[in-house]
Amino acid sequence: MVRRSQRRFREEADAWREALKLAPNDPGIETQLAFALDQTGDYAAARAILQPLAEHNPNSAMVN
């Protein structure tokens, strides 16, 4: 069963994916997408987005 909040975050993730089409490689958008994916329980996808961001921005509080 999908909880209502998970459905909302899936819709949010879809919206962030669309935003990335307009602004590819925008770290703010990528971070928000990762957060939405994390909230849906898709931890692997969230980590796949955040890991490269953290490697390229090791001092960023936003991704660490």
MODELLER restraints for C-alpha pairs under 7 A, 6 or more apart:
rsr = mdl.restraints
at = mdl.atoms
rsr.add(forms.Gaussian(group=physical.xy_distance, feature=features.Distance(at['CA:6:A'], at['CA:39:A']), mean=6.62, stdev=0.5))
rsr.add(forms.Gaussian(group=physical.xy_distance, feature=features.Distance(at['CA:6:A'], at['CA:40:A']), mean=4.90, stdev=0.5))
rsr.add(forms.Gaussian(group=physical.xy_distance, feature=features.Distance(at['CA:9:A'], at['CA:36:A']), mean=5.23, stdev=0.5))
rsr.add(forms.Gaussian(group=physical.xy_distance, feature=features.Distance(at['CA:9:A'], at['CA:39:A']), mean=6.35, stdev=0.5))
rsr.add(forms.Gaussian(group=physical.xy_distance, feature=features.Distance(at['CA:9:A'], at['CA:40:A']), mean=5.99, stdev=0.5))
rsr.add(forms.Gaussian(group=physical.xy_distance, feature=features.Distance(at['CA:10:A'], at['CA:36:A']), mean=6.91, stdev=0.5))
rsr.add(forms.Gaussian(group=physical.xy_distance, feature=features.Distance(at['CA:10:A'], at['CA:40:A']), mean=6.31, stdev=0.5))
rsr.add(forms.Gaussian(group=physical.xy_distance, feature=features.Distance(at['CA:12:A'], at['CA:36:A']), mean=6.37, stdev=0.5))
rsr.add(forms.Gaussian(group=physical.xy_distance, feature=features.Distance(at['CA:13:A'], at['CA:33:A']), mean=5.34, stdev=0.5))
rsr.add(forms.Gaussian(group=physical.xy_distance, feature=features.Distance(at['CA:13:A'], at['CA:36:A']), mean=5.33, stdev=0.5))
rsr.add(forms.Gaussian(group=physical.xy_distance, feature=features.Distance(at['CA:13:A'], at['CA:37:A']), mean=6.22, stdev=0.5))
rsr.add(forms.Gaussian(group=physical.xy_distance, feature=features.Distance(at['CA:16:A'], at['CA:29:A']), mean=6.38, stdev=0.5))
rsr.add(forms.Gaussian(group=physical.xy_distance, feature=features.Distance(at['CA:16:A'], at['CA:33:A']), mean=5.38, stdev=0.5))
rsr.add(forms.Gaussian(group=physical.xy_distance, feature=features.Distance(at['CA:17:A'], at['CA:33:A']), mean=6.95, stdev=0.5))
rsr.add(forms.Gaussian(group=physical.xy_distance, feature=features.Distance(at['CA:20:A'], at['CA:29:A']), mean=6.57, stdev=0.5))
rsr.add(forms.Gaussian(group=physical.xy_distance, feature=features.Distance(at['CA:30:A'], at['CA:49:A']), mean=6.67, stdev=0.5))
rsr.add(forms.Gaussian(group=physical.xy_distance, feature=features.Distance(at['CA:31:A'], at['CA:50:A']), mean=6.78, stdev=0.5))
rsr.add(forms.Gaussian(group=physical.xy_distance, feature=features.Distance(at['CA:31:A'], at['CA:63:A']), mean=6.97, stdev=0.5))
rsr.add(forms.Gaussian(group=physical.xy_distance, feature=features.Distance(at['CA:34:A'], at['CA:46:A']), mean=4.24, stdev=0.5))
rsr.add(forms.Gaussian(group=physical.xy_distance, feature=features.Distance(at['CA:34:A'], at['CA:49:A']), mean=6.16, stdev=0.5))
rsr.add(forms.Gaussian(group=physical.xy_distance, feature=features.Distance(at['CA:34:A'], at['CA:50:A']), mean=6.68, stdev=0.5))
rsr.add(forms.Gaussian(group=physical.xy_distance, feature=features.Distance(at['CA:35:A'], at['CA:46:A']), mean=6.81, stdev=0.5))
rsr.add(forms.Gaussian(group=physical.xy_distance, feature=features.Distance(at['CA:37:A'], at['CA:43:A']), mean=6.74, stdev=0.5))
rsr.add(forms.Gaussian(group=physical.xy_distance, feature=features.Distance(at['CA:37:A'], at['CA:45:A']), mean=6.76, stdev=0.5))
rsr.add(forms.Gaussian(group=physical.xy_distance, feature=features.Distance(at['CA:37:A'], at['CA:46:A']), mean=5.51, stdev=0.5))
rsr.add(forms.Gaussian(group=physical.xy_distance, feature=features.Distance(at['CA:38:A'], at['CA:46:A']), mean=5.61, stdev=0.5))
rsr.add(forms.Gaussian(group=physical.xy_distance, feature=features.Distance(at['CA:50:A'], at['CA:63:A']), mean=6.32, stdev=0.5))
rsr.add(forms.Gaussian(group=physical.xy_distance, feature=features.Distance(at['CA:53:A'], at['CA:63:A']), mean=6.61, stdev=0.5))
rsr.add(forms.Gaussian(group=physical.xy_distance, feature=features.Distance(at['CA:54:A'], at['CA:63:A']), mean=5.56, stdev=0.5))
rsr.add(forms.Gaussian(group=physical.xy_distance, feature=features.Distance(at['CA:54:A'], at['CA:64:A']), mean=6.08, stdev=0.5))
